[in-house]
Amino acid sequence: MEQAEFLKFKDELTAVGVTLVAVSKTKPEEDILRLYNWGHRDFGENYVQELTSKQEALPKDIHWHFIGHLQRNKVKYIAPFVHLIHGVDSERLLKEINKEAVKNNRAIAVLLQVFIADEETKFGLDRNEVMELTARLNQYSNVKVRGLMGMATFTEDMEQVRKEFQTLKTLFDDCRKTENGKDWDTLSMGMSADYKVAVAEGSTMVRIGTLLFGKRI
Ligand SMILES: *Cc1c(COP(=O)(O)O)cnc(C)c1O
């Protein structure tokens, strides 16, 4: 995407209260710097090693979002600087993030990942697990849960995708009615192929790669 097109795209999202996370996985540092120089600060990565090496090399005011599947033994590498971890899909992982956050004397913001797709490959908690975990969140002093994240089924059927996003939005609203969820402000849903549907269904944060940087090899 060229500069004018990018700024317009971002402005349109901002106008409806949606934060754009530019998903830069597998893309070179120059691609990130290009958007950085256009004023963009939120970038998403899926792999810990790739994220840490980019974080070392690039400007320190970038907000790094970890959007991949995070293994517990790798939390320590990103704990000092990560802005938001989108994919918390177990209490064991949440516990580990809390431990590393305490060590680093900071609070780490996270989203609980919810399984909404009609596929076996996607990670995430189900509705009951989310409600139960949310009720126990006060045990974790240095983790700040900000909301939920989900990925829809990889399909052309946008009505199915819409229903999955609606399911996630309903759960988000239900959690916000509870004591530990009342300050939640982030619903991360929508990628290049389905972000329009996600925004229409109440997303507050979209994770976009292909549309901004072109296809990944
Ligand atoms: C790669 C990835 C994206 C971006 O996907 P695009 O289709 O390139 O926009 C968004 N979210 C997650 C979790 C990803 O792994």
The ligand as an SDF file (V2000), in Angstrom:
LIG
                    3D

 15 15  0  0  0  0  0  0  0  0999 V2000
   -0.8150  -13.6500    9.9230 C   0  0  0  0  0  0  0  0  0  0  0  0
   -1.8870  -13.2640   10.8650 C   0  0  0  0  0  0  0  0  0  0  0  0
   -2.7200  -12.1490   10.6090 C   0  0  0  0  0  0  0  0  0  0  0  0
   -2.6540  -11.3370    9.3370 C   0  0  0  0  0  0  0  0  0  0  0  0
   -3.1790  -12.0580    8.2630 O   0  0  0  0  0  0  0  0  0  0  0  0
   -3.4520  -11.3720    6.8350 P   0  0  0  0  0  0  0  0  0  0  0  0
   -4.4170  -12.3000    6.1980 O   0  0  0  0  0  0  0  0  0  0  0  0
   -2.1230  -11.3440    6.1390 O   0  0  0  0  0  0  0  0  0  0  0  0
   -3.9850  -10.0260    7.0650 O   0  0  0  0  0  0  0  0  0  0  0  0
   -3.6570  -11.7980   11.5710 C   0  0  0  0  0  0  0  0  0  0  0  0
   -3.7860  -12.4910   12.7130 N   0  0  0  0  0  0  0  0  0  0  0  0
   -3.0160  -13.5690   12.9880 C   0  0  0  0  0  0  0  0  0  0  0  0
   -3.2130  -14.2780   14.2770 C   0  0  0  0  0  0  0  0  0  0  0  0
   -2.0510  -13.9930   12.0740 C   0  0  0  0  0  0  0  0  0  0  0  0
   -1.3240  -15.0670   12.3530 O   0  0  0  0  0  0  0  0  0  0  0  0
  1  2  1  0
  2  3  1  0
  2 14  2  0
  3  4  1  0
  3 10  2  0
  4  5  1  0
  5  6  1  0
  6  7  2  0
  6  8  1  0
  6  9  1  0
 10 11  1  0
 11 12  2  0
 12 13  1  0
 12 14  1  0
 14 15  1  0
M  END
$$$$
